[in-house]
């Protein structure tokens, strides 16, 4: 299908996107290597649609778990059908 106004075809557009992803691939491949040794801070964000609760907490800093945050996560992950 040819767009009459500028002569672009779907194939040309898809080719441009493919070329962009190939050029960007080496950049993204190094991102996971950077994250592998990092981990100064770890955070969890979750939302429970059944209870309407959400959690957004840092649970790990420089190799140490934060006890209060783990307690908060345990409460969030409880079986919501039990009465407390």
C-alpha positions as CSV (number, residue, x, y, z in Angstrom):
1,X,0.0,0.0,0.0
2,X,1.5,3.3,-1.0
3,X,0.8,6.6,0.7
4,X,0.2,9.0,-2.1
5,X,1.4,12.1,-0.3
6,X,5.0,11.1,0.5
7,X,5.6,7.7,-1.2
8,X,6.2,5.7,2.0
9,X,5.2,2.1,2.0
10,X,4.6,-0.2,5.0
11,X,7.7,-2.2,4.0
12,X,9.9,1.0,4.0
13,X,8.6,2.0,7.4
14,X,9.1,-1.5,8.9
15,X,12.7,-1.5,7.4
16,X,13.4,1.8,9.1
17,X,12.3,0.4,12.5
18,X,14.3,-2.8,12.0
19,X,17.4,-0.8,11.2
20,X,16.9,1.3,14.3
21,X,16.6,-1.7,16.6
22,X,19.7,-3.3,15.1
23,X,21.7,-0.1,15.7
24,X,20.4,0.2,19.3
25,X,20.9,-3.5,20.2
26,X,24.6,-3.2,21.3
27,X,23.6,-0.4,23.7
28,X,20.9,-2.4,25.3
29,X,23.1,-5.5,25.6
30,X,25.4,-3.7,28.0
31,X,22.6,-2.5,30.3
32,X,22.2,-5.9,31.9
33,X,25.9,-6.2,32.6
34,X,25.8,-2.9,34.4
35,X,22.8,-4.0,36.5
36,X,24.4,-7.4,37.4
37,X,27.0,-6.0,39.8
38,X,25.0,-3.0,41.0
39,X,22.2,-3.4,43.4
40,X,22.9,-0.8,45.9
41,X,19.2,-0.4,46.4
42,X,16.4,-2.7,45.5
43,X,12.7,-1.7,45.5
44,X,9.4,-3.4,45.0
45,X,6.2,-1.8,43.7
46,X,3.0,-3.7,43.5
47,X,-0.7,-3.1,43.5
48,X,-3.4,-5.5,44.6
49,X,-6.7,-4.9,42.7
50,X,-8.7,-7.1,45.0
51,X,-7.9,-5.2,48.2
52,X,-7.0,-1.8,46.7
53,X,-3.7,-1.9,48.5
54,X,-0.4,-0.9,47.0
55,X,3.2,-1.2,48.1
56,X,6.2,0.9,47.1
57,X,9.2,0.1,49.4
58,X,12.9,-0.3,49.4
59,X,13.7,-3.8,50.8
60,X,17.4,-4.1,50.3
61,X,20.3,-1.7,50.7
62,X,23.9,-2.6,49.9
63,X,23.5,-6.3,50.6
64,X,21.3,-6.0,53.7
65,X,17.6,-6.6,53.9
66,X,15.4,-4.1,55.8
67,X,13.3,-6.0,58.3
68,X,10.4,-3.6,58.4
69,X,10.1,-3.6,54.7
70,X,10.1,-7.4,54.6
71,X,7.3,-7.4,57.2
72,X,5.4,-4.9,55.0
73,X,5.9,-7.2,52.0
74,X,4.7,-10.2,53.9
75,X,1.6,-8.5,55.0
76,X,0.9,-7.3,51.4
77,X,1.4,-10.9,50.0
78,X,-0.9,-12.4,52.6
79,X,-4.0,-14.4,51.6
80,X,-6.5,-11.6,51.3
81,X,-9.4,-14.0,51.9
82,X,-8.3,-14.6,55.5
83,X,-9.7,-12.3,58.2
84,X,-7.2,-10.7,60.5
